[in-house]
Amino acid sequence: MTKKFPGQQADEKVEYCTKLHWITVIPSIVFLIIILVTISVIEFFLININEYIKNLIIISNAFIIPIFIHLIFLKILNYYLNIIIITNFRIIDLQCSPLLKRDRKALDYYNIQHIEVSQKTISERLFNFGEITLLNASGEDIFIFDKVPDPLKTTNLINHIYRKAIEKNK
């Protein structure tokens, strides 16, 4: 079974498909835990002051907690909806949002002039994710794929397919 995506050409084959590294979701989850612990601590110390403050805390928690959970849920959805597709013809960056937004950028292999890989921090090296930058032949459009898992493997695959495409066009 071959993978299909919107706008796929008739003889285009998906070689590789990836999304953001899983580490991108961790800060949001940690933030949610910190907020929940802070709310619980505040509630624990202020609940015995008087009935008015107790009711105020309960009502504010009823609004604050669902908002933060909703924001975390949107972040997790964005993790699954931002996809990089590498085909035998081009590289496609699909960025969708849970609501209406859908951005699609594509770069044909014969337009690629330069490929750069960077892992700038210790955490990027430790968890094996980084940034891939593709510069096209005109130098105007730059594709930046941030927080890509295993960027060296992905770059090697792009180089391999790029060389096959160049050889095929000779």
Solvent accessible surface area in square Angstrom, and as a share of the most:
residue,aa,sasa,rsa
1,M,237,1.06
2,T,87,0.50
3,K,122,0.52
4,K,159,0.67
5,F,22,0.09
6,P,63,0.40
7,G,47,0.46
8,Q,40,0.18
9,Q,88,0.39
10,A,114,0.89
11,D,104,0.54
12,E,9,0.04
13,K,110,0.47
14,V,26,0.15
15,E,60,0.27
16,Y,48,0.18
17,C,49,0.29
18,T,15,0.09
19,K,69,0.29
20,L,48,0.24
21,H,12,0.05
22,W,128,0.45
23,I,29,0.15
24,T,16,0.09
25,V,15,0.09
26,I,67,0.34
27,P,86,0.54
28,S,16,0.11
29,I,62,0.32
30,V,71,0.41
31,F,100,0.42
32,L,25,0.13
33,I,94,0.48
34,I,99,0.50
35,I,33,0.17
36,L,59,0.29
37,V,87,0.50
38,T,61,0.35
39,I,24,0.12
40,S,66,0.42
41,V,72,0.42
42,I,84,0.42
43,E,54,0.24
44,F,144,0.60
45,F,140,0.58
46,L,66,0.33
47,I,45,0.23
48,N,134,0.69
49,I,95,0.48
50,N,77,0.39
51,E,110,0.49
52,Y,158,0.60
53,I,45,0.23
54,K,73,0.31
55,N,68,0.35
56,L,95,0.47
57,I,17,0.09
58,I,90,0.46
59,I,98,0.50
60,S,40,0.25
61,N,22,0.11
62,A,65,0.50
63,F,134,0.56
64,I,66,0.34
65,I,48,0.24
66,P,71,0.44
67,I,100,0.51
68,F,43,0.18
69,I,87,0.44
70,H,99,0.44
71,L,92,0.46
72,I,17,0.09
73,F,112,0.47
74,L,47,0.23
75,K,89,0.38
76,I,57,0.29
77,L,53,0.26
78,N,51,0.26
79,Y,30,0.11
80,Y,123,0.47
81,L,55,0.27
82,N,33,0.17
83,I,49,0.25
84,I,12,0.06
85,I,8,0.04
86,I,0,0.00
87,T,0,0.00
88,N,42,0.22
89,F,58,0.24
90,R,17,0.06
91,I,0,0.00
92,I,0,0.00
93,D,13,0.07
94,L,11,0.06
95,Q,71,0.32
96,C,26,0.16
97,S,31,0.20
98,P,46,0.29
99,L,150,0.75
100,L,171,0.85
101,K,106,0.45
102,R,144,0.53
103,D,67,0.35
104,R,104,0.38
105,K,96,0.41
106,A,46,0.36
107,L,8,0.04
108,D,45,0.23
109,Y,2,0.01
110,Y,142,0.54
111,N,52,0.27
112,I,9,0.04
113,Q,121,0.54
114,H,86,0.38
115,I,33,0.17
116,E,92,0.41
117,V,46,0.27
118,S,31,0.20
119,Q,35,0.16
120,K,155,0.66
121,T,71,0.41
122,I,149,0.75
123,S,51,0.33
124,E,27,0.12
125,R,158,0.58
126,L,131,0.65
127,F,77,0.32
128,N,66,0.34
129,F,13,0.05
130,G,0,0.00
131,E,41,0.18
132,I,1,0.01
133,T,25,0.14
134,L,0,0.00
135,L,50,0.25
136,N,17,0.09
137,A,63,0.49
138,S,79,0.51
139,G,40,0.38
140,E,143,0.64
141,D,80,0.42
142,I,84,0.43
143,F,9,0.04
144,I,97,0.49
145,F,8,0.03
146,D,65,0.34
147,K,75,0.32
148,V,1,0.00
149,P,33,0.21
150,D,46,0.24
151,P,0,0.00
152,L,93,0.46
153,K,108,0.46
154,T,2,0.01
155,T,13,0.07
156,N,98,0.50
157,L,46,0.23
158,I,1,0.01
159,N,46,0.24
160,H,106,0.47
161,I,4,0.02
162,Y,50,0.19
163,R,152,0.55
164,K,107,0.45
165,A,20,0.15
166,I,57,0.29
167,E,113,0.51
168,K,161,0.68
169,N,110,0.56
170,K,180,0.76
